[in-house]
Amino acid sequence: MKGLILCAGRGTRLHPFSYSQPKTLLPVANHPVLHSCIRKLREVGVDDIGIVIHPSQVQIPPLVGDGSQFGATITFIEQKVPLGIAHAVQLAQSFLQDEPFVLLLGDNLLMDSLHGLTRAFERTQSDGVVMLSEVERPQDYGIAEVKDGRLICVEEKPKQPKSNLAVIGAYLFTKPIFESIATLQPSARGEYEITDAIQSMIDRGYHMAHAITSGKYSDVGTIDRWLEANRWMLEKEVGYSHQVGTSSVLENCEIVGPVLIGEGCHIKNCRLGPFVSVQDGVQLENCVHIENSILLENSSLKNVDWKLTDSVFGRSSHLTGQSTDSIGVIILSDKSSIRIPAVKREEL
């Protein structure tokens, strides 16, 4: 069995952070999302993995390498035009050949393992398996209808959903998926939809099974969802404790876990947490309170005398100064610098 991870999306809703690097490399609990996808595949014994990238995503191959750091072999496949998930799968056909394969979206995080997906495939001897999860607003998702253990319908964002079981971006397919993709026409948004390909398999009489997960999951597609994923991944990684890199120095600090601090950081007279991830090389001094926030490499904050929450600080960004407000949200892009109260505290 092979694995396929799709990373060629543009990540427009995560600008400005996805300007400088693909969103699949954005850190959650200080680890790139893409690394988590690779590890999920390795947990179920998949070690031959294809990664679909856009030619402009030059940062991905050096970070992943040949896959040996994960005990895997990595093959990169280019998708020059973003024409949808099914199109990306079609481009990978020569790599996947006739083998069953697990498909993951590179900006998706799953709390549970993929064992439910692979076991359902083995148990049902089906032609494919779709991972599902119960959701509160089914009209916002691709929704599956299940009858007698079989998938009988998949519909993208239906106005009148037939269930509350959402397709969450983890699939297992066999060779017939390529025949279905070959019959597709572009959707209204100009893409070849994987939900249409799944429905085509169902309509052609193939047996599509499903696996339901109750674990948390998130696509890291917006700032809010990035912060949400960071919260539950921090809790998974360190519980309600904290971890500090061996080369980092903390002086007169209060840490309220979960908090994860990387290497080479210097943090003085600060309160951090809960739910804060600090990457390598971050410098913090005299910060009253930072919670539910992400600080990327080499960012620095100094003399911040109000509570920061729900904030993201880009690589090598700088914030300093005082504010008349007591609580605030800051979204600071890479290499930017702001001194408060040069501007009034608000979302920046």
C-alpha positions in Angstrom: 0.0 0.0 0.0 1.2 3.5 -0.9 0.5 6.9 0.5 -0.3 10.2 -1.2 -0.3 13.7 0.4 -1.6 16.7 -1.4 0.2 20.0 -0.7 -0.2 22.1 -3.9 -3.0 24.3 -2.5 -2.4 28.1 -2.5 -3.5 28.7 1.1 -5.0 32.2 0.3 -7.0 32.3 3.6 -3.7 32.0 5.6 -2.1 35.0 4.0 0.3 36.7 5.0 1.9 33.6 6.5 1.4 31.4 3.4 3.1 34.0 1.3 6.5 33.0 2.6 6.0 29.2 2.8 3.3 26.7 2.0 0.6 26.3 4.6 1.4 22.6 4.9 4.7 23.7 6.5 3.1 26.0 9.1 3.8 24.6 12.6 1.3 23.2 14.9 2.8 22.5 18.3 6.1 23.4 16.7 5.9 20.6 14.0 5.0 21.2 10.4 1.5 19.9 9.5 3.1 17.9 6.7 5.3 16.0 9.1 2.2 14.9 11.0 0.7 13.6 7.8 3.8 11.6 7.0 3.9 10.1 10.6 0.2 9.1 10.3 1.0 7.1 7.2 4.0 5.5 8.9 1.9 4.4 11.8 -0.1 2.2 9.5 3.0 0.8 7.8 2.9 3.0 4.7 6.5 3.8 3.7 6.3 4.6 0.0 4.8 8.1 -0.1 4.1 10.6 -2.9 3.7 14.3 -2.1 2.0 16.5 -4.7 3.4 20.0 -4.7 3.2 23.2 -6.9 6.5 24.0 -8.6 6.7 27.2 -6.5 6.8 25.3 -3.2 10.5 25.0 -3.2 10.7 24.8 0.6 9.0 21.4 0.9 11.6 19.1 -0.7 14.5 20.3 1.4 12.4 20.0 4.6 11.2 16.5 3.9 14.2 15.2 2.1 14.2 11.7 0.7 12.0 10.5 3.6 14.7 8.6 5.5 14.2 10.7 8.6 10.7 9.2 8.8 11.7 5.7 7.7 10.0 6.3 4.3 10.8 6.9 0.7 9.4 10.2 -0.7 8.5 10.9 -4.4 7.5 14.5 -5.4 4.9 15.0 -8.0 4.1 18.4 -9.5 0.7 19.9 -9.9 1.3 23.1 -11.9 -2.3 24.2 -12.0 -4.6 23.8 -8.9 -7.5 21.9 -10.5 -8.7 20.0 -7.5 -8.1 16.9 -5.4 -9.2 14.4 -8.1 -6.9 16.1 -10.6 -3.9 15.8 -8.2 -4.7 12.1 -7.7 -4.8 11.6 -11.5 -1.4 13.2 -11.8 0.0 10.7 -9.3 -1.3 7.6 -11.2 2.1 6.6 -12.6 3.5 6.7 -9.0 0.6 4.9 -7.4 0.2 2.3 -10.3 -2.2 -0.5 -9.3 -1.7 -0.5 -5.6 -4.2 0.6 -3.0 -3.3 3.9 -1.5 -4.1 6.2 1.5 -4.9 9.8 0.4 -4.4 12.7 2.9 -4.7 16.4 2.5 -1.5 18.0 3.5 -3.2 20.8 5.6 -5.3 18.4 7.6 -4.5 17.2 11.1 -6.2 14.1 12.6 -6.1 13.2 16.3 -6.8 9.5 15.7 -4.6 7.2 13.8 -5.5 5.8 10.3 -5.9 2.3 11.6 -9.7 2.7 11.4 -9.3 3.4 7.7 -7.0 0.5 6.9 -8.9 -2.0 9.1 -12.2 -1.1 7.4 -10.6 -1.8 4.1 -9.3 -5.2 5.2 -12.6 -6.1 7.0 -15.0 -5.2 4.2 -12.8 -6.1 1.2 -14.1 -2.9 -0.4 -12.9 -0.9 -3.3 -12.3 2.1 -1.1 -12.9 3.7 2.3 -13.8 7.2 3.3 -13.1 8.6 6.8 -16.1 10.3 8.3 -16.9 12.3 11.4 -20.1 13.6 12.9 -20.5 17.4 12.6 -22.9 20.1 13.9 -23.3 22.0 10.6 -23.4 19.4 7.8 -24.3 21.9 5.2 -20.7 23.2 5.5 -19.1 19.9 4.5 -19.0 17.1 2.0 -21.7 14.8 3.5 -22.0 11.0 3.2 -25.1 8.9 3.3 -24.6 5.4 4.7 -26.9 2.4 4.4 -26.2 -1.1 5.6 -22.6 -0.3 6.1 -22.1 1.0 2.6 -21.6 4.5 1.3 -24.5 5.2 -1.0 -24.1 8.9 -1.6 -21.6 11.7 -1.2 -22.7 15.3 -1.7 -20.6 18.5 -1.4 -22.2 21.1 1.0 -25.8 20.0 0.5 -28.6 22.5 1.4 -30.6 19.6 2.8 -28.1 17.1 4.3 -29.1 13.5 4.4 -26.8 12.9 7.4 -24.4 14.6 9.7 -21.4 12.5 8.6 -18.8 14.7 7.0 -15.9 13.6 4.8 -12.8 14.9 6.6 -9.9 14.5 4.1 -8.6 10.9 4.7 -9.4 8.2 2.1 -8.2 4.8 1.0 -8.7 4.1 -2.7 -8.0 1.2 -5.2 -7.4 1.3 -8.9 -11.0 2.0 -10.0 -10.7 5.6 -8.7 -8.7 6.5 -11.8 -11.5 5.3 -14.1 -13.9 7.5 -12.2 -11.7 10.5 -12.3 -11.3 10.1 -16.1 -15.1 10.6 -16.5 -15.3 13.9 -14.4 -16.2 17.3 -15.6 -15.0 20.4 -13.7 -17.3 21.6 -10.9 -18.8 25.1 -10.7 -15.6 26.3 -9.1 -13.5 24.9 -11.9 -12.0 21.9 -10.1 -12.2 18.1 -10.4 -13.9 17.1 -7.1 -12.9 13.9 -5.2 -16.5 13.7 -3.9 -17.7 13.4 -7.6 -15.1 10.7 -8.2 -16.3 8.8 -5.1 -20.0 9.1 -6.2 -19.0 7.9 -9.7 -17.5 4.7 -8.1 -20.7 4.2 -6.1 -22.8 4.7 -9.2 -20.7 2.2 -11.2 -21.3 -0.5 -8.5 -18.1 -0.4 -6.6 -18.2 -1.0 -2.9 -17.2 2.1 -0.9 -16.9 1.5 2.9 -16.5 4.0 5.6 -14.7 4.5 8.9 -16.0 6.9 11.6 -13.6 8.8 13.8 -14.6 10.5 17.1 -11.2 12.2 17.5 -10.5 15.9 16.8 -9.5 17.0 13.3 -8.9 20.3 11.6 -7.7 21.6 8.3 -5.3 24.4 9.0 -6.9 26.7 6.5 -7.6 29.9 8.5 -5.9 31.7 11.4 -8.7 30.5 13.8 -8.4 26.9 12.7 -4.6 27.1 13.0 -4.9 28.3 16.6 -7.6 25.7 17.3 -5.4 22.9 16.0 -2.4 24.2 17.9 -4.5 24.0 21.1 -5.5 20.4 20.9 -2.1 19.3 19.5 -0.3 21.0 22.5 -2.6 19.2 24.8 -1.9 15.9 23.1 1.9 16.5 23.1 2.5 17.9 26.6 -0.8 17.5 28.5 -1.2 20.5 30.8 2.6 20.7 31.4 5.2 22.4 29.4 8.4 21.6 27.5 11.4 23.9 27.1 14.3 23.4 24.6 17.6 22.5 26.3 19.3 25.6 24.9 16.6 28.0 25.9 16.8 30.2 29.0 13.8 31.3 31.2 14.2 34.0 33.9 11.5 34.9 36.3 8.7 33.4 34.2 5.3 31.9 35.0 4.3 29.1 32.6 0.8 27.8 32.5 0.6 24.6 30.4 0.2 23.4 27.8 3.2 25.4 26.5 5.9 24.3 24.1 9.2 26.3 23.8 11.8 25.5 21.2 15.6 25.9 21.2 17.6 29.0 21.6 14.9 31.1 23.2 15.4 33.8 25.8 12.3 34.6 27.9 12.5 37.0 30.8 9.8 38.4 33.1 6.9 36.8 31.2 3.7 34.9 31.8 3.0 32.3 29.0 0.0 30.0 28.6 -2.1 28.2 28.4 -1.9 27.0 24.8 1.2 28.8 23.6 3.8 27.4 21.1 7.1 29.2 20.8 9.5 28.2 18.0 13.3 28.4 18.0 15.1 31.7 18.6 12.2 33.6 20.0 13.1 36.5 22.4 10.5 37.7 25.0 11.0 40.2 27.7 8.5 41.9 30.1 5.4 40.4 28.6 2.4 40.6 31.0 0.5 37.6 29.6 0.5 35.7 26.3 -2.1 32.9 25.8 -3.5 30.8 23.0 -0.9 32.1 20.6 1.8 31.0 18.1 5.2 32.6 18.0 7.3 31.7 14.9 11.0 31.5 14.6 13.1 34.5 15.8 10.1 36.7 16.6 10.6 39.1 19.5 8.2 40.8 22.0 9.4 43.4 24.5 7.6 45.5 27.2 4.1 44.3 26.2 2.0 45.4 29.2 -1.4 44.0 28.1 -2.7 40.5 27.7 -2.2 39.1 24.3 -4.5 36.3 23.2 -5.4 34.5 19.9 -2.3 36.0 18.3 0.2 34.9 15.7 3.7 36.4 15.3 5.5 35.8 12.1 9.1 34.8 11.6 11.6 37.6 12.6 8.7 39.9 13.5 9.0 42.5 16.4 6.5 44.0 18.8 7.3 46.5 21.5 5.6 49.2 23.5 2.7 49.8 25.8 -1.0 50.0 25.2 -4.0 51.7 26.9 -6.0 48.6 26.4 -5.9 45.6 28.6 -6.4 42.8 26.1 -5.6 42.4 22.4 -5.2 40.3 19.3 -2.2 40.8 17.1 -1.6 39.1 13.7 2.0 40.1 12.7 3.4 39.0 9.4 7.0 37.7 8.8 9.7 40.3 9.2 7.3 43.1 10.2 7.9 45.4 13.1 5.4 47.4 15.2 5.8 49.7 18.2 2.8 50.4 20.3 1.2 53.0 20.8 2.5 54.2 17.4 -0.8 52.6 16.3 -3.9 51.9 18.4 -4.1 48.3 19.6 -6.4 46.4 17.4 -6.0 43.4 15.1 -3.1 44.3 12.9 
